[in-house]
Amino acid sequence: MLHSRRSFEKNYLDIEDLKERVSTFAVTCAEKLRCQQSCCKTFLSFINISYFFGGLQKTNLKFVTENMVKQIEEKINNRPVRKFNYLTPNQVLQEKIALIT
């Protein structure tokens, strides 16, 4: 069994560029299988984008709007977290506030 993953060196916004990168990666996986004298019965591909808007953490902050920051804040504070037993940070905060009021 071959498991392989790839993070690209930059964000690809054009679908044709993304298809080319995925195809190149698939060829690399096929070469690895050939070296193992193996074959592929099933191929699964999952494509994710950066959680922070495709790499906002590397963006020049001069170009970041207040609206963009608020959207990221919403995503972070409303995403379930394992550490909080899959509650969101907002839910945990509301529980803590309820305890002191």
C-alpha positions as CSV (number, residue, x, y, z in Angstrom):
1,M,0.0,0.0,0.0
2,L,1.3,3.4,-0.9
3,H,0.3,6.5,1.0
4,S,1.6,9.8,-0.2
5,R,0.8,13.4,0.3
6,R,1.9,16.7,-1.3
7,S,1.8,20.3,-0.3
8,F,2.4,22.6,-3.2
9,E,4.9,25.4,-3.0
10,K,2.3,28.1,-3.8
11,N,-1.4,28.4,-4.1
12,Y,-2.9,27.5,-7.4
13,L,-6.1,29.5,-8.3
14,D,-6.3,28.3,-12.0
15,I,-7.9,24.9,-12.4
16,E,-5.6,24.0,-15.3
17,D,-2.5,24.7,-13.2
18,L,-4.0,22.6,-10.4
19,K,-4.7,19.7,-12.8
20,E,-1.2,19.8,-14.1
21,R,0.3,19.7,-10.5
22,V,-2.0,16.8,-9.5
23,S,-1.1,14.9,-12.7
24,T,2.6,15.4,-12.1
25,F,2.2,14.1,-8.5
26,A,0.2,11.1,-9.8
27,V,3.0,10.2,-12.2
28,T,5.5,10.4,-9.3
29,C,3.3,8.0,-7.3
30,A,3.0,5.6,-10.3
31,E,6.8,5.6,-10.5
32,K,7.0,4.6,-6.8
33,L,4.6,1.8,-7.4
34,R,6.6,0.5,-10.3
35,C,9.7,0.5,-8.2
36,Q,7.8,-1.7,-5.7
37,Q,6.6,-3.9,-8.6
38,S,3.1,-3.1,-7.5
39,C,-0.1,-1.7,-9.0
40,C,-2.9,0.6,-8.1
41,K,-6.5,-0.6,-7.7
42,T,-7.8,2.5,-6.2
43,F,-6.7,6.1,-6.3
44,L,-8.1,8.7,-3.9
45,S,-7.3,12.4,-4.2
46,F,-8.3,15.1,-1.7
47,I,-7.5,18.7,-2.4
48,N,-7.7,21.2,0.4
49,I,-7.1,24.9,0.5
50,S,-5.3,26.7,3.3
51,Y,-7.5,27.2,6.3
52,F,-6.4,30.9,6.3
53,F,-7.7,31.9,2.9
54,G,-5.0,30.3,0.8
55,G,-2.0,31.5,2.7
56,L,-3.1,34.7,4.4
57,Q,-0.6,34.1,7.1
58,K,2.1,34.9,4.5
59,T,0.3,37.9,3.0
60,N,1.5,41.5,3.2
61,L,-0.7,43.0,5.9
62,K,-1.0,46.2,4.0
63,F,-3.5,44.4,1.8
64,V,-5.5,42.7,4.5
65,T,-8.9,44.3,5.1
66,E,-10.7,44.4,8.4
67,N,-13.5,42.3,6.8
68,M,-10.9,39.6,5.9
69,V,-9.7,39.5,9.6
70,K,-13.3,39.3,10.8
71,Q,-13.9,36.3,8.5
72,I,-10.9,34.5,9.7
73,E,-11.8,35.3,13.3
74,E,-15.3,33.8,12.7
75,K,-13.8,30.6,11.2
76,I,-11.3,30.1,14.1
77,N,-13.8,30.9,16.9
78,N,-16.6,28.7,15.4
79,R,-14.5,25.7,14.5
80,P,-14.9,22.6,16.8
81,V,-11.7,21.9,18.7
82,R,-10.7,18.4,20.1
83,K,-9.1,20.0,23.1
84,F,-12.5,21.4,24.1
85,N,-14.3,18.0,23.4
86,Y,-15.3,19.3,20.0
87,L,-17.0,22.4,21.3
88,T,-16.1,25.7,19.6
89,P,-14.0,28.4,21.4
90,N,-17.1,30.5,21.4
91,Q,-19.1,27.8,23.1
92,V,-16.4,27.3,25.7
93,L,-16.3,31.1,26.3
94,Q,-20.1,31.3,26.7
95,E,-19.9,28.4,29.3
96,K,-17.2,30.2,31.3
97,I,-19.2,33.4,31.2
98,A,-22.3,31.5,32.4
99,L,-20.3,30.1,35.4
100,I,-19.3,33.6,36.7
101,T,-22.6,35.3,36.1
